[in-house]
Amino acid sequence: MAASDFRLERDSMGELRVPADALWGAQTQRAVQNFQLSGLRMPRGFIRALGLVKWSAAGANAELGQLDRERAAAIQAAALEVAEGLHDAHFPVDVFQTGSGTSSNMNANEVIARLATTRSGGQPVHPNDDVNRSQSSNDVVPTAIHLSAALAIGEQLLPALQELSETIGRKAADVGEIVKTGRTHLMDAMPLTLGQELGAWRTQVEDSITRIRSCRPRLHCLALGGTAVGTGVNAPPGFAAAVAALLSRQTSLDLRPSRDFFASLSSQDTAVELSGQLRTLATCLMKIANDLRWMNSGPLAGLGEITLPALQPGSSIMPGKVNPVAAEAVAMAAAKVMGNDLTVTIAGQSGNFQLNVMLPVIAHDLLQGIDLMANASRCLARSAIAGFAVNSRQLAAALERNPMLVTALNPVIGYDKAAAIAKRAYAEGRSVMEVAAEMTDLGAERLARLLDPAALTRGGVKSGGAGD
C-alpha cells in the first residue's frame, strides 16, 4: 500500500502507522496487530454500551467540574454516534485480546476523541485525559457488560419469550381439548390433552422469564466509579452516582452504583448467574423443539401426531421430503448457548485478585447467548408452534390401541389382572376395552366409563360406578 494510505500516530510506546481513514489511533492499531486470533469482533450491543458509558462519563465529569462544557458536549455527541452504530466499522479489535478489555476501551476512547476533536473545531480532545477521565478499563468494561446485557434482556429476550408464551397459549386454546397418548421413556403411557402438554411448555417458558428477571437487580449495579482496583482513584466524589443517574435517564433502566466496587471489578458473578439462566432457557427450548420433532416424525413411519409448517424442501436427493428445520435450528442454538455458558463459567473463575481477566469473552458469549435465545424463541413461536396442524385421526387411532389405558382398572381389578389384560391386548393387536370385556365381568357400560380417555386426563380414582 502507498505511504499516503497511512498516517503516523503516537502513544506512550512510540510511533505507529495507522490506516489513513481509520478513526482509531495507535493503541487500537497495536491491538489489531497483536490479536489476530479469531476474526470475531466485539458485539454491537457491547459497542453500544461503551458509547453510552462514555456519554454518561463525559456528562458526569462536566457536572462535577472535571471537564469544560464544550469539550464534554463534543464527547457526548460523538459517544452517542458510537452508541447508535454509526462507526461500527472502526471497532476492529478481536474478542480474544487483553483480558481486561483495555484494547476495546481504548478503541472507543480513540474513536470518540477523534470525532469530538473534529466536532469541536479542532480543539484537541485526548482519548485518555478527556474521554477516559475518571475511568479505567477495569471499571468501564464490567459496566458495559452489565449495561449491554440489561438492554438486550429488556429489548430482545423478554419480549421474545413473552411472544413464545402467548403463541403457545393461543395454540393450546385452539387444540387443547384433543386427547392423545402420553409417553414416558418414549413408551405409551396414560392419556393427556394437548392443552396439558402445551401448558407444560408454557410453564417452562414463564419460569424462564421469572428466572431471567430475577437477575436484573444485580445486573443493574454498575462498576463504574471503582476505576483501577476498586478504590475509585482519580474519580471525583459523586462520579459513580452521577453516571448511574445519567444512564438511567438515557436507557430507562433502574441503574445504580455497585455497593462494592472491589467485588464488581474482581468478579463476574452476575454474568455467570445470567449465563446459567440462559442455559436453563436453552434446556427448555431444546425440550420443546425435540417434542415437536418427535410429534411431527413420519409422516408414515413416525408418530405423525402433528404436521409442522413446510418451510423448505428437506432433501437434495429425496423429492417431496420435508424436515422440521425450525425445531432443528432452535436445538442447535440451544446447544451453542449451553457451550457458551461453560465458557462464561470458566471465565468467571478468572478473577485474579482485583480484576477478572477474561472480560471480552464473557461479553461476547453472554450477549451472543441472549441474542440466540431471543431469535430462537421467535423462530419456535412463528415457524413451528403457531402453524402446526394436528392429525386428529392418528391421535385417536393410537389412543384406542393404547394398552396403558388399563391402568384405570387397577383400583377395580388389581394390578396383576390389569397387566394380564394389557399384555393380551398388545399381543393380539386388540383394544383394552375389547379384551377387558372378555377377561372381566365389569360390563360394557362400566368399562366405557372406566376407560374413557378424556375422563382419565382429569385424574382421580375411577371405580366406574354411577357417581364417577
N, C-alpha and C positions, 0 to 999 in steps of 0.2 A: 504494500500500500504506500501511497505517496506521503511525504512528510506533512503535506497540508491536511491529510486526513486525521492528524493527531494534534493535540495541544499538550503543553507541559503543565503538570500540576505538582504541587509540593505539599508534603506533610512532614511530620517530625522525623521521618526516616529518609527524607530526601526527595529528589525529583522523580517523576514517573510520567510516561506517555499515556494519555487518555484519549479515546476517540473524540474527535473534534465536536461532534454533535451530541455527545453524552452530557446529561445533566449532572451525573455523579462526578466525584473527584477522586483524589489519589487513594484514599483508604478503601473505597469501593473497588477501585481498579485492582488494588492488591488482592482483595478477596476474590475477584473474578479470576485472577491468575493463580491464586493458591488453591482454590476449591473448585475443582472440575471433576466432582465425584459422580454426580447423578444426572445433571441437566434439569433437575426439579427446582422450581423457583418457590419462594415463599408464597402462600396462598393469597388470593385477592382480599379475603377477609382480614388477614393479618396486616397487609399493607394499608388497608382502610383504617384499621385500629391504630397503626403507627401514626398516620396522618392526624387522626383525632387526638391522640395523645400530644403530639407536637402543637396542635392548635390550642388545646387547653393549657399546656405548659406556658406557651407564649402569653396567653391571656392572664394566667395567674401571675407570671413574672411582671407583667405590666401593672396589674392591680397592686402588687407588693413593692413596686418601685425598683424592680430589678432590670427592667428593660424600658427604653423610651417607647412612647406610644406609637410613633411612626414605624419603628423597626418591628415592634410586636405585631402591628396590623399587617405589615408585609409578610411576616412569617405566618400569621394566621391564614391569610388569603392563599398563600402557597400550600400550606398544610391541608386546607380544605380541598384544593385541587388534587392533591395526592390521595386524600380520603375518597374522593369521588371517582378515582381510577383514571384520571386524565394523563397520568405519567407512568403507568404500569410498565411500559417498555424500558424504563430507566431503573428498574429494580432487578438486576441480573444475578444477584448472589444466590449460589446454590444453597439448598436446605442444609446440606452437610457442610457446616462451616464452624467457626468458633462457637463453642458450646454456650456462651453467654448470649449469642445473637448480636454481639457488638458490630459485626460487619453489616447486618441488616439495619441496626440503629444508625450507624454512620452513613449508610446508603441514604436513609431518609433525611438525616441531617444535611448531607451534602446536596441532595436534590432540592430540598426546601430552601437551603441557603442560596443556591444559585438562582432559583426562581424569585426569591424575595429580594435579592440584590437587583435583579432586573426590574422588578416591580417598584422598588424604592428609588429609581432613577440613578442607579449606580452606587448608592450609599452601601458600603460593604456590610454584608451580613455573614457572620462567621458560623460555620457548622457546629463547632464546639462551644464557643463563647456565647453565642446568641441562641441558636436553635436548640442546643442541648443544655442550656443554662438551667441550673437547679436539678439536673437529672444525671443519671448514669444508665448505661445499657443494662446494668444489673437490676434496675427497677422499671425501666421503660419496657423491656421485653416481657417480663412476667405480667405487667399491666396490660400490654397489648394482647397477650394470650387470653387473659380473663375477659377483656373487653370484646375481643373478636368472637370468642365462644358465646358470650352472653347475647351479643347481637344476632349471631347465627341461630341460636336456640329460639329467640323470640320471633325472628323474621322468617325463618325457614322451617325449622324442625317441628316446633309445636303446632303451627298451622297445618303442616302436612300430616301429622299424627291425628289432629282433630278431623281432618278430611277423611282419613282412613277409618277412624272410628265411626263417623257418620255414614260413610258408604257401607260399612258392614251392617250398621243398624238398619239402613234402608233395605238392604238385601234380605236381612233377617225378617223384616216386616213383610216382604213380598213372598218369601218361600218358607217362612218359619214353621208353618203348620204341617209341612210334609214330614212323614215319619220314615226313618231309614234304619238300617242295621248299624249298630255301634260296633267298634272294633277295639280290642285290646290285644297287644302283642301282634298286631296285624291280623288277628283271627276274629271270627264272628263273635259278637258279644250282644248284650241286651240292646233293645232299640232306644233311639232318642230322636228328637226332632231336629231338622236343620236349624231351627231357631236356637235350640240349645247348643248345637255345635258352633254356629257362628257367634252366638253370645259369648262363648268361652274365648273366642278370638278377640272380641271387642273388649272383654275384661282385661285380657293381656295388654292390649294397646293402651287402655285407660290407666292401667297400673304403671305402664312405662311412662306415660305423661306425668303421673304423680311423682315417680322417682326422679325424672329429669328436672321437674320444677323444684324438687327438694334441694337440689344443688345450688339454686340461684342465690340464696343469701350469702354463701361463701364465695361464689363466683363474682359477686358484685363488690367484693372487697379488693381494693387496688393496692399494689405495692409501691406506686409512685409516691415519692417522699422519703423512701429509705435510702436512696442514692446508692453508694458503693457497697456497703456491707450491712445496712440497716440502721445506721446511726443518724442518717439524714444530713451528713456533712455536705456543705455548700448549698443546701436548700434552706431558704428563709423560713422562719416560723409562720405557720398558716398555709404554706405552699400546698401540702397534701390535701387539705380541706378545700382550698380554692379550686384545685384541679378537679377534684371529685364533683364539686358543685357545678362547674362549667360543663363537664362531661355529662352529668345527669340531665342538665337542661338540653344539651345538644342531642342526646340519644333517647331521652325519655325513660332511661333506666334509673333505678334507685341505687346509685353508686356511692361508695364511701371509702375513706382510707382504711387500710388494714389496721387491725388492733395490735398487730405485732409485725413490724417490717422485717425483723430478723427471720421470722418464720416464712414470710412471703417471698423473700429472696432465696433462702436456703432450701426451700421445699416446693414441690408442685403437687401437694396432696389433693388439692381441689381438682386439678386437671386429671389426676389419676381417678378420683371419685367419679367425675363426669364420664371419663372414658369407660369406667366399669358399667355405668348406666347405659351407655351406648352399646356396650357388649350385650347387656341384658336385652335391650331392644332388638339387637341383631338376632339374638336367640329366638325372640318372639316372632320376628318377621320370617325367619327361616322355617320355623314350625308351621306357620300359616301357609307359606309358599309350598312346602312339601306336602301338606294336607291337600292343597289344591291340585298338585301334580298327581297324587295318588287317586283322588276322586275323579280326575279327568282321564286317567290312564285307559288305554284301549285304542280305538273305540270298541273293538270286539274281544280282545284277549285280556283286557284290564278290568278295572272296576266299573268304568263307564257311568258313574253316578251323575256327573255334570259334564258340560261341554264348555270349555273356556273359549273366549273370543279368538277367532282365527286371525292372527296378526301378520303372518308371512308364511311363505312356503317353508316346509320343515326339512326338506332333504334335497340334495343336489342330484340324487340318483333314484329316489323312490317317489314317483309322481303322486300327488294328492296327499302326501303326509303333512300333518300339521302338528307342531310341537308346543308345549306350554312354555314359550320363550320368556314371557314376562316373569313367571314364577322362577324360572332358572336364573334370570338376571338378578332378581331380588336375592336369591340364595347366594349368588356369588358376591354381591355387595355385602351381605351379612358376613360371609367368610372373611372378606377383606377387613371389615371393622373389627372382627374378633382378633385378627392378626395385628391390627393397629393398636388394640388395647394392650397386647403383650409388649409392644414397643414402648408405649407410653408408660406402662408399669415399670419396665426396666429403666427407662429414662428417669422416671420419678425417684428412683433409688440413688440417682447420681447427684444428690445434693451434698457436695463435699464442703464441710464446714459452713461458710457463709453464702454459698452460691450453688445453685443447680447448674450443671454444665452440659445439659442436653436440651436446652430450651427450644432451639429451632425445630428439632424433630418432634418434640411434644406439640408445638404449634401446628406443624404440618399435619400430623396424623390425627390430632384431635379435630381440627377443622375439616379435614377430609372425611372423617367419620360422621360428623354432623351433616355434611353435605350429602354423603352417600345414603344415610338413613332417611333424610328428608325426601330425596329423589326416589328412593326405593319404596317409601310409604306411598307416595303419589302414584308410582307405577303400579303397585299392587292394587291400589284402590281403583284406578281408572282403567287399567288394561287387563285386569283379571276378575276382581270381585264384582264390580258394577255390572259387567256384561255377561257373566256366566249363565248358561241355561241348565235347568235341572232335568235330568232324564227320569221322569217320574215312573215310567213303566219298568225301567231297570231296577229302581229302588224297591218298587213293590214286589217284583219277582224275587229279588234276593231276600227281602223281608219274609215272604211267605215260606221260603225254604230254610230260614234260619233255625237251626236246631237249638240255639240258645234260648229261644222263647220258652223252652221247657223249664227254665229257671223259675218262672212264675208258679209252677206246680209244686215247688219244694215244700211250701208250708202245708199243702194239702195231702200229698202222697209221699213226701220224703225225698231226700237227695238221691238215694240209690235207685229207686223206682224211676225217678225223673231222668237219671243218667242212662238207664236202660232204654227209655223211650227215645232220648236224643241220639244215642248210638244207632238204634234201629232205623230211625228216620233218615239219618245221614247215609247209612249203608244202603238203604233201599231207594234213596232219592225221593222220599215222600215227605209230606208236611208233618210237623209235630202234631197238628190238630188231628190228622187222619190216624196216625199211629197211636196217639193217646186215647182216641176213641175206642181202639181195639184193645188196648192194654189196661184200661181203667173202666170203672163204672160211673164216671163223672157225668156222662151225658153230653150231647152236642151243645145244648144251650149254655150249660155251665162252663164247658171248655171254651166256648166262644168268648164268654166274659173274662175268664182267666187269662186267655191268650191274646186278648185284644192289644195289638202293638201300641196304639195311641194311648190306651189306658196305662200301659206299662211305662210310658215316658213320664208319667206323673208320679211314679214312685209309690211307696206304701206297701202294705202286705195284702195280697189278694187271696180271698177264700172262695170267690165265685158264688157267694150267696146273694140273696136279694138286696142286701144292704151295700154291696160293692158299687 
